[in-house]
């Protein structure tokens, strides 16, 4: 009898622990837009991405909300939204690359790391802050496809 109770409790605990909540908290400031953009690493405009640690800003209107940042991490490529994730897009919300591996929002001087998307100078407040909005990348030869669809 004890064995049956133990097995039943174990299965119940296993079932409860294996349930996951795949929902993520959406950023209320940035609408996620669908796009796909190819970057040809052979073009002079994107040639710096051939070196690990270098990043570029792509301000094409059809890419992201305010453009994207792409960085060569040495192990792959990451792409991030160029609009500051901690307020609605406005005149000063398009961020700028700082030092090649970070970006900064001119509105509040929020700084983000392009290797992991995390805010580096998170304010000490109760207000929720957001990290950079990530976009998918796919590499085929000398072409990087950045997309969100």
Secondary structure, 3 states (H helix, E strand, C coil): CHHHHHHHHHHHHHHHHHCCCCCCCCCCCCCCCCEEEEEECCCHHHHHHHCCCCEEEECCCCCCCCCEEEEECCCCEEEEECECCCCCCCCCCECEEECCCEEECCCCCCEEECCCCCECCCCCCCCCCCCCCEEEEEEECCEEEEEEC
